[in-house]
Amino acid sequence: MTYREVGLPHWDVPIRCRLLKKKSLSVLDEFILRSIEAGLSVSDDIAGFLVLPVEVVDAAMGRLVVSGHIIAVAGRSNAQPVHYVLSDRGRRAAKELTDITPEERTLRMAYDGLTRKYVFIEKSMRWRPRDLRDLDILEIPAFPADPPTVSPEDTSGVASVLRRITETAQHDLLTVMTLDGKREKFFVRALALIFESVDRSEEIYVQFAIDGRVSEEHDLAFAKAEGLRKLGIVGSLQEVDPVVDALLGEELIKQRADDAEVEAIRRTTENFRVQLSSLEEQAESASVEKREQLVDLATGVAKRLDDAEVTLKRIPVRVLEVHEHAPLLVDALNTAQEQLLIISPWIRAAVVNDRFIKSVRRLLESDVAVVIGYGIDDGKSVSERDRAVEKKLQSLAAEFENFSFIRLGDTHAKVLIVDHSYAVVTSFNWLSFRGDPNRPFRDERGTLIAIEEEVKRLRSDYMDRVNAAGTQSDSRA
């Protein structure tokens, strides 16, 4: 249905721990060295003392001979068994093992506020609350909200994380002792994907993707904590954006294709994509004869895929799903030949990045007329990062006469118009995919219109608005 970038809650927790540096030899090898050091020189005697099978002790002593820790000395006669003495290396090892004593150290551990577990988080993936606010990234609260307590009961959970930390990889955790300082909150950026059940529209499901990978553990923790209800996700998704229907008008709304029909074509298209991908993958490792058959099948599927995509594009008025918007904007920047118009309440650096600006410049250099109308207010509360992006676009407008970059100041509309080909009126904010920061989640669907007369009408309406705002700006200047 929709998606939004979010921050998953974590704490940086200083924990006082008792550690023991890992020993160079196993426990069995260490006790064999100590036994020989104490005067037990025959394997049978050592096995008896350690209450272990002779075969186990013999195997361990063989390893110690090979590693140079002990030396096998033959008996003076056949009746006397082989006995063992420590080598210089063995004596050094025995002393070093004796010198290893437990130490106390304060370690800073990451604690996941959703899964309620200690985890390893790279420093580069940690974001402060103010960093998220600057980027309008939604903070997912911890459930429960309280930071973690620290006690010896956490020893097992902390021990599993220590192995991934370089400074403690060579230590064993004996016990967690206590909290040793202030717990500091930080966040890990993720993408929250909102799904609606095909069979039951009232069933909503949230999935989290961290660094491009879905985290089922966070999905389950969020569901268990009733995150949907606590964040009001269901209610915000059910809110209708009145601006979209007002811009379209009753006639266009009546012409909008049936959702079930459009969805059926989308599913068919997606099925063909999956089939084509599977056939291409099989062909790569198939024999020559089999490859030819697979290529023929793939060619047929590709043709049906093209037909399905053409069928979808030929629908004059249809619903546009949230995931279709971003690729459509990229396509518009790459294919516009005469005119490109974008209306967007917010501009965010996360979307209007260097690649976006290069694409706009490429259009301008090709004599395409580009118009961007933006701004839901006076812009005084814009972050420095986003303001820097606005300045880059303003510089581009000063450089090219065919680029109009105008602050409208009160627009709620989100519109994309490409040549006379199509127009999109939507709830999706084109230049900030997170949309309205005051409405964390909503079903940001749109309507695509491919009727030339209606595309011209919408363009004319918005160009009048942009020109009027531009005139007011010039008079104030």
C-alpha positions as CSV (number, residue, x, y, z in Angstrom):
1,M,0.0,0.0,0.0
2,T,2.6,2.5,1.0
3,Y,6.1,2.8,2.6
4,R,8.1,5.2,4.6
5,E,11.7,5.5,5.9
6,V,11.8,5.0,9.6
7,G,14.3,4.8,12.5
8,L,14.2,1.6,14.6
9,P,15.0,2.4,18.3
10,H,18.2,1.2,20.0
11,W,20.2,2.2,23.1
12,D,23.9,2.4,23.5
13,V,24.4,0.8,27.0
14,P,27.6,0.9,29.0
15,I,27.9,-2.4,30.8
16,R,30.5,-3.3,33.5
17,C,31.7,-6.9,32.7
18,R,34.2,-9.4,34.0
19,L,36.2,-10.9,31.1
20,L,38.8,-13.6,30.8
21,K,41.3,-13.5,27.9
22,K,41.0,-16.6,25.8
23,K,43.8,-19.0,26.3
24,S,46.1,-20.2,23.6
25,L,45.4,-23.9,24.5
26,S,42.3,-25.9,25.2
27,V,41.4,-26.8,28.8
28,L,42.5,-30.4,28.3
29,D,45.9,-29.3,26.8
30,E,46.4,-26.9,29.7
31,F,45.7,-29.6,32.3
32,I,48.0,-32.1,30.6
33,L,50.8,-29.5,30.7
34,R,50.1,-28.8,34.4
35,S,50.1,-32.5,35.2
36,I,53.5,-33.0,33.5
37,E,54.8,-29.9,35.3
38,A,53.7,-31.4,38.6
39,G,55.6,-34.7,37.9
40,L,53.1,-37.0,36.1
41,S,55.1,-38.0,33.1
42,V,53.3,-41.1,31.8
43,S,50.0,-40.9,29.8
44,D,48.3,-43.6,32.0
45,D,49.1,-41.7,35.1
46,I,47.8,-38.4,33.6
47,A,44.6,-40.1,32.4
48,G,44.0,-41.6,35.8
49,F,44.6,-38.3,37.5
50,L,42.2,-36.4,35.1
51,V,39.7,-39.3,35.2
52,L,39.7,-39.4,31.4
53,P,40.0,-42.3,28.9
54,V,43.6,-43.1,28.0
55,E,42.8,-42.8,24.3
56,V,41.6,-39.2,24.8
57,V,44.7,-38.2,26.7
58,D,47.0,-40.0,24.2
59,A,45.4,-38.0,21.3
60,A,45.9,-34.7,23.1
61,M,49.5,-35.5,24.1
62,G,50.2,-36.4,20.5
63,R,49.0,-32.9,19.5
64,L,51.2,-31.3,22.1
65,V,54.2,-33.3,20.8
66,V,53.5,-32.1,17.3
67,S,53.1,-28.5,18.4
68,G,56.4,-28.6,20.4
69,H,54.9,-28.2,23.9
70,I,56.1,-31.5,25.2
71,I,58.9,-34.0,24.3
72,A,58.5,-37.8,24.3
73,V,61.4,-39.6,26.0
74,A,61.9,-43.3,25.3
75,G,62.3,-45.6,28.4
76,R,65.8,-47.0,29.2
77,S,64.4,-50.5,28.5
78,N,61.5,-52.1,26.8
79,A,59.9,-52.6,30.1
80,Q,59.8,-48.9,30.8
81,P,57.1,-46.8,29.1
82,V,57.6,-43.6,27.1
83,H,57.4,-40.6,29.4
84,Y,57.0,-36.9,28.7
85,V,58.7,-33.7,29.7
86,L,57.9,-30.1,29.0
87,S,59.9,-28.3,26.3
88,D,60.9,-24.7,26.7
89,R,57.8,-23.7,24.7
90,G,55.7,-25.8,27.0
91,R,57.1,-24.2,30.1
92,R,56.5,-20.7,28.7
93,A,52.9,-21.7,27.8
94,A,52.2,-23.1,31.3
95,K,53.5,-19.8,32.9
96,E,51.5,-17.6,30.5
97,L,48.3,-19.7,31.2
98,T,48.9,-19.2,34.9
99,D,49.3,-15.5,34.5
100,I,45.9,-15.0,32.8
101,T,43.5,-13.6,35.3
102,P,40.0,-12.1,35.0
103,E,39.7,-8.4,34.3
104,E,36.8,-5.9,34.7
105,R,36.0,-3.7,31.8
106,T,33.1,-1.4,30.7
107,L,31.8,-2.2,27.3
108,R,29.3,-0.2,25.2
109,M,26.7,-2.5,23.8
110,A,23.8,-1.9,21.5
111,Y,20.3,-2.9,22.7
112,D,17.4,-3.2,20.3
113,G,14.3,-1.4,21.6
114,L,11.9,-3.6,19.5
115,T,13.4,-7.1,19.8
116,R,14.7,-6.4,23.4
117,K,18.0,-8.0,22.6
118,Y,21.7,-7.0,22.7
119,V,22.9,-6.7,19.1
120,F,26.0,-5.6,17.1
121,I,25.5,-2.3,15.3
122,E,28.3,-0.6,13.3
123,K,29.0,3.0,14.3
124,S,28.2,4.1,10.7
125,M,24.6,2.7,11.0
126,R,23.8,4.7,14.1
127,W,21.7,7.8,13.8
128,R,20.9,10.3,16.5
129,P,17.3,11.5,17.0
130,R,18.1,15.0,15.7
131,D,19.6,13.5,12.5
132,L,16.3,11.7,11.8
133,R,14.3,14.9,12.5
134,D,16.4,16.8,9.9
135,L,15.5,14.2,7.3
136,D,11.9,13.8,8.3
137,I,12.4,10.2,9.1
138,L,9.8,8.8,11.4
139,E,11.0,7.5,14.8
140,I,9.5,4.1,15.7
141,P,9.1,4.1,19.5
142,A,10.5,1.3,21.6
143,F,8.0,-1.1,23.1
144,P,8.1,-0.8,26.1
145,A,9.5,2.7,26.1
146,D,11.9,2.2,29.1
147,P,15.6,1.7,28.4
148,P,17.1,-1.7,29.4
149,T,18.1,-2.6,32.9
150,V,21.4,-4.4,33.4
151,S,22.0,-7.5,35.6
152,P,24.0,-10.8,35.6
153,E,21.0,-12.3,33.9
154,D,22.1,-10.6,30.7
155,T,25.4,-12.5,30.5
156,S,24.2,-15.0,27.9
157,G,22.8,-12.3,25.6
158,V,25.8,-10.1,25.9
159,A,28.3,-13.0,25.4
160,S,26.8,-13.8,21.9
161,V,27.5,-10.2,20.8
162,L,31.0,-10.0,22.2
163,R,32.3,-12.4,19.5
164,R,31.6,-9.8,16.8
165,I,33.4,-6.9,18.5
166,T,37.1,-6.7,17.6
167,E,38.3,-5.5,21.0
168,T,36.7,-8.4,22.8
169,A,36.9,-11.2,20.3
170,Q,39.8,-12.8,22.2
171,H,38.0,-12.7,25.5
172,D,35.4,-14.9,27.2
173,L,32.6,-13.2,29.2
174,L,32.5,-14.5,32.7
175,T,29.6,-12.4,33.9
176,V,27.7,-9.1,33.3
177,M,28.0,-7.0,36.5
178,T,26.0,-3.8,36.3
179,L,25.2,-0.6,34.4
180,D,28.1,1.7,34.3
181,G,27.0,5.1,32.9
182,K,24.3,6.8,30.9
183,R,22.2,4.9,28.3
184,E,22.0,6.9,25.0
185,K,19.3,6.4,22.5
186,F,20.1,6.0,18.8
187,F,18.3,4.7,15.7
188,V,18.9,2.4,12.8
189,R,17.4,3.5,9.5
190,A,15.0,1.1,7.9
191,L,12.1,1.0,5.4
192,A,8.6,0.3,6.7
193,L,6.5,-1.5,4.0
194,I,2.8,-1.5,4.6
195,F,0.8,-4.3,3.1
196,E,-3.0,-4.8,2.9
197,S,-4.5,-8.3,2.7
198,V,-5.9,-9.1,-0.8
199,D,-8.8,-11.0,0.8
200,R,-9.5,-8.8,3.8
201,S,-8.8,-5.1,3.4
202,E,-9.0,-4.5,7.1
203,E,-5.9,-6.6,7.7
204,I,-2.8,-4.5,7.6
205,Y,0.8,-5.8,8.0
206,V,4.0,-3.9,8.5
207,Q,7.4,-5.3,7.3
208,F,10.8,-3.7,8.0
209,A,13.7,-3.8,5.7
210,I,17.1,-2.9,7.1
211,D,19.9,-2.2,4.7
212,G,17.9,-3.8,1.9
213,R,17.1,-7.0,3.9
214,V,13.7,-7.9,5.4
215,S,13.9,-8.4,9.2
216,E,11.2,-10.9,10.3
217,E,12.3,-10.5,13.9
218,H,11.4,-6.8,13.9
219,D,8.1,-7.5,12.0
220,L,7.0,-9.9,14.7
221,A,8.2,-7.7,17.6
222,F,6.3,-4.7,16.1
223,A,3.1,-6.8,15.6
224,K,3.4,-8.3,19.1
225,A,3.7,-4.8,20.6
226,E,0.5,-3.7,18.7
227,G,2.5,-1.1,16.8
228,L,-0.2,-0.7,14.1
229,R,-2.6,0.5,16.8
230,K,-0.2,2.6,18.8
231,L,1.1,4.5,15.8
232,G,-2.4,4.9,14.3
233,I,-1.3,3.4,11.0
234,V,-4.7,1.9,10.1
235,G,-6.5,5.2,10.7
236,S,-4.1,7.2,8.7
237,L,-4.3,4.8,5.8
238,Q,-8.0,5.1,5.7
239,E,-8.0,8.9,5.4
240,V,-8.9,10.1,2.0
241,D,-7.0,13.0,0.4
242,P,-9.7,15.3,-0.9
243,V,-7.3,17.3,-3.0
244,V,-6.8,14.5,-5.5
245,D,-10.5,14.0,-6.4
246,A,-11.0,17.7,-6.4
247,L,-8.3,18.2,-9.1
248,L,-9.6,15.3,-11.2
249,G,-13.3,16.3,-11.2
250,E,-16.3,14.0,-11.5
251,E,-15.9,13.2,-15.2
252,L,-12.4,11.8,-14.9
253,I,-13.3,9.9,-11.7
254,K,-16.1,8.2,-13.6
255,Q,-13.6,7.2,-16.4
256,R,-11.2,5.7,-13.9
257,A,-10.7,2.0,-14.7
258,D,-12.0,-0.6,-12.3
259,D,-9.4,-1.4,-9.6
260,A,-9.9,-5.2,-10.0
261,E,-9.3,-5.0,-13.8
262,V,-6.1,-3.0,-13.4
263,E,-4.9,-5.2,-10.6
264,A,-5.5,-8.3,-12.7
265,I,-3.3,-6.8,-15.5
266,R,-0.6,-5.9,-13.0
267,R,-0.5,-9.4,-11.6
268,T,-0.3,-10.9,-15.1
269,T,2.5,-8.6,-15.9
270,E,4.4,-9.5,-12.7
271,N,3.9,-13.2,-13.3
272,F,5.4,-12.8,-16.8
273,R,8.4,-11.0,-15.3
274,V,8.9,-13.8,-12.8
275,Q,8.7,-16.5,-15.5
276,L,11.1,-14.6,-17.7
277,S,13.6,-14.2,-15.0
278,S,13.4,-17.9,-14.1
279,L,13.8,-19.0,-17.7
280,E,16.8,-16.7,-18.2
281,E,18.4,-18.0,-15.0
282,Q,17.9,-21.6,-16.1
283,A,19.3,-20.9,-19.6
284,E,22.6,-19.7,-18.1
285,S,23.5,-23.1,-16.7
286,A,21.7,-25.4,-19.2
287,S,23.2,-27.5,-22.0
288,V,23.3,-26.1,-25.5
289,E,20.3,-28.1,-26.7
290,K,18.3,-27.3,-23.5
291,R,19.3,-23.6,-23.7
292,E,17.8,-23.2,-27.2
293,Q,14.5,-24.5,-25.8
294,L,14.6,-22.2,-22.9
295,V,15.5,-19.2,-25.1
296,D,12.5,-19.9,-27.3
297,L,10.2,-20.1,-24.2
298,A,11.7,-16.9,-22.8
299,T,11.1,-15.1,-26.2
300,G,7.4,-16.1,-26.0
301,V,7.1,-14.9,-22.4
302,A,8.8,-11.6,-23.2
303,K,6.3,-11.0,-26.0
304,R,3.4,-11.6,-23.7
305,L,5.0,-9.4,-21.1
306,D,5.3,-6.6,-23.7
307,D,1.6,-7.0,-24.6
308,A,0.5,-6.9,-21.0
309,E,2.5,-3.7,-20.3
310,V,1.1,-2.1,-23.5
311,T,-2.4,-3.0,-22.3
312,L,-1.8,-1.4,-19.0
313,K,-0.4,1.8,-20.6
314,R,-3.4,2.1,-22.9
315,I,-5.9,2.4,-20.1
316,P,-6.8,6.1,-20.3
317,V,-7.5,6.7,-16.6
318,R,-6.3,4.3,-14.0
319,V,-5.1,4.0,-10.3
320,L,-1.4,4.3,-9.8
321,E,0.0,2.2,-6.8
322,V,2.5,3.8,-4.5
323,H,5.4,1.7,-5.7
324,E,4.8,2.8,-9.3
325,H,5.4,6.5,-8.6
326,A,9.2,6.6,-8.1
327,P,10.0,4.6,-11.3
328,L,7.5,6.8,-13.2
329,L,9.4,10.0,-12.0
330,V,12.7,8.5,-13.2
331,D,11.1,7.6,-16.5
332,A,9.7,11.2,-16.9
333,L,13.2,12.6,-16.3
334,N,14.6,10.3,-18.9
335,T,11.9,10.5,-21.6
336,A,10.3,14.0,-21.6
337,Q,10.9,15.7,-24.9
338,E,9.0,19.0,-24.8
339,Q,7.7,19.8,-21.3
340,L,7.9,18.4,-17.7
341,L,5.9,19.8,-14.9
342,I,6.2,18.7,-11.2
343,I,4.1,20.1,-8.4
344,S,5.3,19.0,-4.9
345,P,4.6,20.4,-1.4
346,W,8.0,19.4,-0.1
347,I,11.5,19.1,-1.5
348,R,13.9,16.8,0.3
349,A,17.6,16.1,-0.3
350,A,16.9,12.4,-0.1
351,V,15.1,12.6,-3.4
352,V,16.4,15.7,-5.1
353,N,20.0,14.5,-5.0
354,D,22.9,15.0,-7.4
355,R,21.5,12.4,-9.8
356,F,18.1,14.2,-9.9
357,I,19.7,17.6,-10.6
358,K,21.9,16.1,-13.4
359,S,18.8,14.6,-15.0
360,V,17.0,18.0,-14.9
361,R,20.1,19.7,-16.4
362,R,20.2,17.1,-19.2
363,L,16.6,17.9,-20.0
364,L,17.3,21.7,-20.0
365,E,20.3,21.3,-22.2
366,S,18.0,19.4,-24.7
367,D,15.6,22.4,-24.7
368,V,12.9,20.7,-22.7
369,A,10.8,23.2,-20.7
370,V,10.9,22.2,-17.0
371,V,8.6,23.6,-14.3
372,I,8.8,22.8,-10.6
373,G,6.2,24.4,-8.3
374,Y,6.7,23.6,-4.7
375,G,6.1,24.7,-1.1
376,I,3.3,24.2,1.3
377,D,4.4,27.3,3.4
378,D,6.9,30.0,3.5
379,G,9.8,27.6,3.9
380,K,11.2,29.1,7.1
381,S,11.3,25.8,8.9
382,V,13.2,24.0,6.1
383,S,16.3,22.2,7.3
384,E,19.7,23.4,6.1
385,R,20.3,20.2,4.1
386,D,17.0,20.7,2.2
387,R,17.6,24.4,1.8
388,A,20.9,23.6,0.1
389,V,19.0,21.6,-2.4
390,E,16.6,24.5,-3.1
391,K,19.6,26.8,-3.7
392,K,21.0,24.3,-6.3
393,L,17.7,24.3,-8.2
394,Q,17.5,28.1,-7.9
395,S,21.0,28.4,-9.4
396,L,19.9,26.1,-12.2
397,A,16.8,28.3,-12.9
398,A,19.1,31.3,-13.1
399,E,21.3,29.5,-15.6
400,F,18.5,28.2,-17.9
401,E,15.6,30.3,-19.2
402,N,13.6,27.1,-19.9
403,F,13.5,26.2,-16.2
404,S,10.9,27.7,-13.8
405,F,11.4,27.0,-10.1
406,I,8.7,28.7,-8.2
407,R,7.6,28.5,-4.5
408,L,3.8,28.4,-4.5
409,G,3.6,28.6,-0.7
410,D,0.3,26.9,-0.1
411,T,0.1,23.8,-2.4
412,H,-1.2,20.5,-1.2
413,A,-1.3,19.1,-4.7
414,K,1.2,16.5,-6.1
415,V,1.2,16.5,-9.9
416,L,3.4,15.2,-12.6
417,I,2.8,16.1,-16.3
418,V,5.0,14.8,-19.1
419,D,4.6,16.4,-22.5
420,H,1.1,15.7,-23.7
421,S,1.5,12.0,-22.9
422,Y,0.2,11.7,-19.4
423,A,-0.5,13.4,-16.1
424,V,-0.6,12.0,-12.6
425,V,-2.6,13.5,-9.8
426,T,-1.7,11.8,-6.5
427,S,-1.2,11.8,-2.8
428,F,2.5,10.8,-3.3
429,N,4.9,13.6,-2.8
430,W,7.1,13.5,-5.9
431,L,10.2,15.2,-4.4
432,S,10.0,13.7,-0.9
433,F,8.7,10.2,-0.9
434,R,8.1,10.4,2.8
435,G,5.3,12.8,2.1
436,D,3.7,14.9,4.7
437,P,5.8,14.6,7.9
438,N,2.7,15.2,10.0
439,R,0.9,12.2,8.5
440,P,3.3,9.3,9.0
441,F,1.6,6.7,6.9
442,R,-1.1,6.9,4.2
443,D,-2.1,5.0,1.1
444,E,-0.4,7.3,-1.4
445,R,-2.1,6.1,-4.5
446,G,-2.6,8.3,-7.5
447,T,-4.5,8.5,-10.8
448,L,-2.8,8.4,-14.1
449,I,-4.5,10.2,-17.0
450,A,-3.5,9.5,-20.6
451,I,-6.2,11.6,-22.3
452,E,-4.5,14.3,-24.2
453,E,-7.3,16.9,-23.7
454,E,-7.3,16.4,-20.0
455,V,-3.5,16.5,-19.8
456,K,-3.6,19.8,-21.6
457,R,-6.3,21.1,-19.2
458,L,-4.3,20.1,-16.1
459,R,-1.1,21.7,-17.5
460,S,-2.9,24.9,-18.4
461,D,-4.4,25.1,-14.9
462,Y,-1.1,24.6,-13.1
463,M,0.9,26.8,-15.5
464,D,-1.6,29.7,-14.7
465,R,-0.9,29.0,-11.0
466,V,2.9,28.9,-11.4
467,N,2.9,32.0,-13.6
468,A,0.8,33.9,-11.0
469,A,3.1,32.9,-8.2
470,G,6.1,33.9,-10.3
471,T,4.7,37.3,-11.0
472,Q,4.0,37.9,-7.3
473,S,7.6,36.9,-6.4
474,D,9.0,39.3,-9.0
475,S,6.9,42.2,-7.7
476,R,8.1,41.5,-4.1
477,A,11.6,41.4,-5.3
